């Protein structure tokens, strides 16, 4: 069962999960902190590498969350109705 993800293979959801908008925003914030640390003295290239990693991961999560919200998939899908309400 694919649960509202008819255009995506099931392994795609196992890779990306069901991120929230706040999760992507937090990782982008961490990336910006690392950019600020990278610009401070002394300059270290690994700080920019860490910033790039956090920014790429954060933007990826944010894009998946926005796509899920737009297409009502993942965390933003409409839950199925309860069978107990019929009783």
C-alpha positions, 0 to 999 in steps of 0.5 A, a space after each residue: 500500500 502506497 498511501 497517497 503516493 501513487 506517483 512515487 515508488 515506495 522506496 522513495 518514502 523510506 529514503 526521505 521520510 516525512 519531514 516537517 517544514 520546521 525540520 528543514 528550517 532548523 537544518 538551514 539555520 545550522 548551515 547559516 551558523 556554520 557559514 558565520 563560523 567559517 567567516 570568523 577568524 581563523 578561516 578553516 575550509 572544513 567549516 564551509 564544508 560543514 555549512 554546505 552539508 547542513 544547507 544541502 540537507 536542510 534545503 532538501 528536507 524543506 523541498 520534500 516537505 513543501 512538495 508533500 504539503 502541496 500534493 497532500 502526501 506524507 505528514 500532510 496527507 489526509 488521515 483515513 476515517 475511523 471505522 469506530 465512528 459508525 457505531 
